[in-house]
């Protein structure tokens, strides 16, 4: 672990139950003609939308899954014609990623494809984005504080990123009350993603003093909160998991991820399964693969510490922690990769691209293509 670090954050982060009441005033200071990006069921956000009395909502976009290129390009064209000057993203990770892309591309004279990684030219953004506010309604991706947006490219069977510090919003407003009574399967999938996103930065080869401070508290807190929410609704657990999700976004933006996300990116592009479900199914085997292959004593100690936190929360000995974790995930409703549509054909197709993916670059140890395939097979 390096003692030096740099730090990328939004202009402002506001966290706390009831803080969404600030949204109208904050939005009115940034723009007058707004585009609101929201999820599949905006009805539960009716009170939030009704509170926006001082801005003119001229465009809305409903996002039900990872945004695809054609949908985004159509929304960009419409937003330009309507002279949108403010973008609000209120929803899960895919909603916030869409809002980031739109805020970045509405003022741009370039095509979105020219800025995408892997399938495009990966060029930096050429124009300052529109004012942007992000409000999560799930606790998972931490997308409100990250500088990338994941975009589905169906023609290439890939999910790729638009990545630029311009994607950090003016305001990340996290109100855990917006996650209350989130459906159980969404809570499980997104919660496992949130836990993964504090575990992988803690184990990352790029971990820093800053990310360690976030992750050491967040890992056991996230595990406890998710376990509680699988047993029953709890406002305190919702608050805790929202904080873990936020900390995970900050941590991954500043120290990277690892094998689980290295696999999840290309695998999600092929099979179309929810990102959080893929991460949750892979997490126990991903930790085990790193433990089996790592050589550095400090890194091994970190992995053992994570396993110890899992053991403590699940009330089992450390040597039983990862098998019990896999079992608990299945008992909670996520039986494995096969249950969400992953096949041996997907594994063969993904193993090579996953081993060389950008998320894998921060993994604590280099894993072979064979080991990456083994992680997926053990997670079926």
C-alpha positions in Angstrom: 0.0 0.0 0.0 1.3 3.4 -1.0 1.3 6.3 1.6 0.6 8.8 -1.3 -2.8 9.2 -2.9 -4.8 11.6 -5.0 -8.6 12.0 -4.6 -11.4 12.4 -7.0 -14.8 13.3 -5.6 -17.9 15.2 -6.8 -18.1 19.0 -6.0 -20.3 18.2 -3.0 -21.7 15.1 -1.2 -24.7 15.3 1.0 -25.7 12.2 3.0 -28.5 11.6 5.4 -32.1 10.6 5.9 -34.4 13.3 4.8 -31.8 15.3 2.8 -33.7 14.9 -0.5 -35.8 17.8 0.8 -32.9 20.1 -0.4 -33.3 19.0 -4.0 -35.5 21.7 -5.3 -33.4 24.6 -4.0 -30.2 22.9 -5.0 -31.4 22.2 -8.5 -32.8 25.7 -9.0 -29.3 27.2 -8.4 -27.8 25.1 -11.2 -30.3 25.3 -14.0 -33.9 26.1 -15.2 -34.6 23.5 -18.0 -34.1 20.1 -16.6 -33.8 16.6 -18.0 -34.8 14.0 -15.4 -33.5 10.4 -15.8 -35.4 7.9 -13.6 -36.0 4.2 -13.3 -38.8 1.8 -14.3 -41.2 2.8 -11.4 -41.1 6.5 -11.0 -44.3 6.4 -8.9 -42.5 5.8 -5.7 -40.6 9.0 -6.4 -43.8 11.1 -7.0 -43.2 13.2 -3.9 -39.7 14.0 -5.0 -40.8 15.0 -8.5 -43.6 17.1 -7.1 -41.2 19.0 -4.9 -39.4 20.4 -8.0 -41.4 23.5 -8.2 -38.6 26.0 -9.2 -37.4 24.2 -12.4 -39.0 23.4 -15.7 -38.8 19.7 -16.5 -38.6 19.7 -20.3 -37.5 16.1 -20.8 -37.6 12.8 -19.0 -36.0 9.4 -19.7 -37.0 6.1 -18.2 -34.1 3.7 -17.8 -34.8 0.0 -17.0 -31.4 -1.6 -17.6 -27.9 -0.6 -18.6 -28.2 2.2 -21.1 -27.5 1.2 -24.7 -25.9 3.4 -27.4 -29.0 3.9 -29.5 -31.2 5.0 -26.6 -28.6 7.4 -25.4 -28.0 8.9 -28.8 -31.7 9.5 -29.3 -32.0 11.2 -25.9 -29.0 13.4 -26.6 -30.5 14.5 -29.9 -33.8 15.3 -28.1 -32.1 17.1 -25.3 -30.2 19.4 -27.6 -33.4 20.4 -29.4 -35.0 21.2 -26.0 -32.1 23.3 -24.8 -31.7 21.3 -21.6 -29.4 23.1 -19.1 -29.5 20.7 -16.1 -29.6 16.9 -15.7 -30.9 15.0 -12.7 -30.4 11.3 -12.3 -32.7 9.7 -9.7 -32.5 5.9 -9.5 -30.1 3.0 -9.5 -26.7 2.7 -11.1 -28.0 2.5 -14.7 -30.1 5.6 -14.3 -27.2 7.6 -12.9 -24.8 6.3 -15.6 -27.3 7.5 -18.2 -27.6 10.9 -16.5 -23.8 11.2 -16.6 -23.6 10.4 -20.3 -26.3 12.9 -21.1 -24.8 15.7 -19.0 -21.5 15.1 -20.7 -22.8 14.8 -24.3 -25.5 17.4 -24.5 -23.0 20.3 -24.8 -20.6 18.3 -27.0 -20.1 18.6 -30.7 -18.6 15.1 -30.9 -20.2 11.6 -31.2 -20.6 9.5 -28.1 -18.8 6.5 -29.7 -15.6 8.5 -30.1 -15.2 8.7 -26.3 -16.0 5.0 -25.4 -13.3 2.6 -24.3 -12.7 -0.7 -26.2 -15.2 -0.2 -29.0 -14.5 3.5 -29.6 -11.5 5.8 -29.6 -11.4 6.5 -25.9 -11.0 10.2 -26.4 -11.4 12.6 -23.5 -14.5 14.7 -23.4 -14.1 17.9 -25.4 -16.7 20.1 -23.7 -17.7 21.0 -20.1 -20.7 18.9 -19.1 -24.0 20.4 -18.0 -24.8 20.8 -14.3 -25.5 17.4 -12.9 -27.2 16.1 -9.7 -27.2 12.4 -8.9 -29.6 10.8 -6.3 -29.4 7.0 -5.8 -32.5 5.0 -4.9 -30.6 1.7 -4.4 -27.5 0.9 -2.4 -25.1 -0.7 -4.7 -23.0 0.8 -7.4 -21.9 4.1 -5.8 -22.3 5.5 -9.3 -23.1 8.9 -7.8 -19.4 9.4 -6.9 -17.6 7.6 -9.7 -16.1 9.1 -12.9 -17.3 6.4 -15.4 -20.6 5.3 -16.9 -21.3 1.8 -18.2 -22.9 1.6 -21.7 -24.3 -1.5 -23.4 -23.1 -2.0 -27.0 -25.4 -4.8 -28.2 -23.7 -5.0 -31.6 -20.4 -5.8 -29.9 -21.9 -8.0 -27.1 -19.9 -5.8 -24.7 -20.5 -3.3 -21.9 -18.0 -0.6 -22.0 -17.3 2.6 -20.2 -17.3 6.3 -20.8 -14.6 7.5 -18.4 -13.7 11.1 -17.5 -13.5 13.2 -14.4 -16.1 15.4 -16.0 -18.6 12.7 -15.1 -18.3 13.5 -11.4 -21.5 15.5 -10.5 -21.9 18.9 -9.0 -23.9 17.2 -6.2 -24.3 13.6 -5.0 -27.3 13.6 -2.8 -27.7 10.3 -0.9 -30.9 10.0 1.2 -31.2 6.4 2.5 -35.0 6.9 2.9 -35.3 6.6 -0.9 -34.1 2.9 -0.6 -36.7 1.9 2.1 -38.7 -1.1 1.1 -36.7 -1.7 -2.0 -37.6 -5.2 -3.4 -35.8 -8.0 -1.7 -34.0 -9.3 -4.8 -32.9 -5.8 -5.7 -31.6 -5.2 -2.2 -29.7 -8.5 -2.4 -28.1 -7.9 -5.8 -27.3 -4.3 -5.2 -26.1 -4.9 -1.6 -23.7 -7.6 -2.8 -22.4 -5.2 -5.3 -21.9 -2.6 -2.6 -20.0 -5.1 -0.4 -17.9 -6.2 -3.3 -17.0 -2.6 -4.0 -15.5 -2.1 -0.6 -13.8 -5.5 -0.5 -12.1 -5.2 -3.9 -10.6 -1.7 -3.3 -9.4 -2.9 0.1 -7.6 -5.8 -1.6 -6.5 -3.7 -4.5 -2.8 -3.3 -5.4 -3.6 0.4 -5.6 -5.1 0.7 -2.1 -4.3 3.9 -0.2 -4.6 5.2 3.3 -7.8 7.0 2.3 -9.5 4.0 0.7 -8.4 1.8 3.6 -10.1 4.2 6.1 -13.4 3.8 4.1 -13.2 0.1 3.5 -12.2 -1.1 7.0 -15.4 0.2 8.5 -17.6 -0.4 5.5 -16.9 -4.1 4.9 -18.2 -5.5 8.2 -20.9 -2.8 8.3 -22.1 -3.8 4.8 -22.2 -7.5 5.6 -24.2 -6.9 8.8 -26.6 -4.5 7.1 -27.3 -6.9 4.2 -27.8 -9.8 6.5 -30.3 -7.8 8.5 -32.2 -6.7 5.4 -32.5 -10.3 4.2 -34.2 -11.0 7.6 -36.5 -8.0 7.6 -36.8 -4.3 6.8 -34.7 -2.0 9.0 -34.2 1.8 8.6 -30.8 1.5 10.3 -29.6 -1.2 8.0 -30.8 0.9 5.0 -28.8 3.8 6.3 -25.7 1.6 6.8 -25.9 0.0 3.4 -26.4 3.4 1.7 -23.2 4.6 3.5 -21.3 1.5 2.4 -22.4 2.0 -1.2 -21.2 5.6 -1.1 -17.9 4.6 0.5 -17.5 1.9 -2.2 -18.0 4.4 -5.0 -15.4 6.7 -3.5 -13.0 3.8 -2.9 -13.2 2.2 -6.3 -12.8 5.6 -8.0 -9.6 6.1 -6.2 -8.0 2.6 -5.9 -9.7 0.4 -8.5 -11.4 -3.0 -8.3 -10.4 -6.6 -9.0 -11.3 -10.0 -10.3 -15.0 -9.9 -9.6 -15.6 -6.8 -11.6 -13.0 -7.8 -14.1 -15.3 -10.8 -14.9 -18.6 -9.0 -14.4 -18.1 -6.4 -17.1 -17.6 -8.7 -20.1 -19.9 -11.4 -18.7 -22.7 -9.0 -18.3 -22.4 -7.9 -21.8 -22.8 -11.4 -23.1 -25.5 -12.8 -20.9 -27.4 -9.7 -20.0 -27.8 -10.6 -16.3 -28.0 -7.9 -13.6 -24.5 -6.5 -12.7 -25.0 -6.8 -9.0 -26.2 -10.4 -9.3 -23.1 -11.4 -11.3 -20.8 -9.7 -8.7 -22.6 -11.4 -5.8 -22.4 -14.8 -7.3 -18.7 -14.4 -8.1 -17.6 -12.8 -4.8 -16.8 -15.9 -2.7 -14.9 -17.7 -5.4 -13.1 -14.5 -6.4 -11.8 -14.0 -2.8 -10.7 -17.6 -2.7 -8.8 -17.4 -5.9 -6.9 -14.4 -4.7 -6.1 -16.1 -1.4 -4.9 -19.2 -3.2 -2.6 -17.3 -5.6 -1.3 -14.2 -3.8 2.3 -14.3 -2.6 2.7 -10.9 -0.9 2.4 -11.3 2.9 0.6 -8.0 3.4 -1.9 -8.8 0.7 -2.5 -12.3 2.1 -3.1 -10.7 5.5 -5.7 -8.4 4.0 -7.6 -11.2 2.4 -7.5 -13.2 5.6 -8.9 -10.1 7.4 -11.8 -9.9 4.9 -12.5 -13.6 5.4 -12.4 -13.0 9.1 -15.1 -10.3 8.8 -17.3 -12.6 6.8 -16.8 -15.4 9.4 -17.8 -13.0 12.2 -21.0 -11.8 10.6 -22.0 -15.3 9.5 -20.9 -16.8 12.9 -18.7 -19.5 11.5 -14.9 -20.4 11.8 -12.7 -18.6 9.3 -11.9 -21.8 7.4 -15.7 -22.2 6.8 -16.4 -18.6 5.9 -16.3 -18.6 2.1 -18.3 -21.8 1.6 -20.9 -20.5 4.2 -20.9 -17.1 2.4 -21.7 -18.9 -0.9 -24.4 -20.9 0.8 -25.9 -17.8 2.5 -26.1 -15.9 -0.8 -27.9 -18.9 -2.4 -30.3 -19.2 0.6 -31.0 -15.5 0.3 -32.2 -15.9 -3.3 -29.1 -15.9 -5.6 -28.3 -19.5 -6.3 -25.3 -18.9 -8.6 -24.4 -17.8 -12.1 -26.3 -20.6 -13.8 -29.5 -19.3 -12.2 -29.1 -15.9 -14.0 -28.4 -17.4 -17.4 -24.6 -18.0 -17.4 -23.5 -21.1 -19.4 -20.2 -22.9 -20.1 -20.2 -21.2 -23.5 -20.2 -17.8 -21.8 -17.3 -18.9 -19.5 -15.2 -19.9 -22.5 -15.9 -16.7 -24.3 -15.3 -14.4 -21.3 -12.3 -15.9 -19.6 -9.6 -14.4 -21.8 -11.2 -10.9 -22.1 -11.8 -10.9 -18.3 -8.2 -11.7 -17.5 -7.1 -8.6 -19.4 -9.9 -6.2 -18.4 -9.3 -2.8 -16.9 -10.8 -3.8 -13.5 -8.4 -6.7 -13.3 -5.4 -4.4 -13.4 -5.8 -3.5 -9.7 -6.3 -7.1 -8.5 -3.8 -8.0 -5.8 -2.3 -10.8 -7.9 -2.3 -11.6 -11.6 -4.6 -14.4 -12.4 -4.3 -16.7 -15.4 -7.1 -17.3 -17.9 -7.5 -20.7 -16.4 -8.0 -19.4 -12.9 -10.5 -16.8 -14.1 -12.5 -19.6 -15.8 -12.3 -21.6 -12.6 -13.7 -18.7 -10.6 -16.7 -18.6 -12.9 -17.2 -22.4 -12.9 -17.1 -22.5 -9.1 -19.7 -19.7 -9.1 -22.2 -21.5 -11.3 
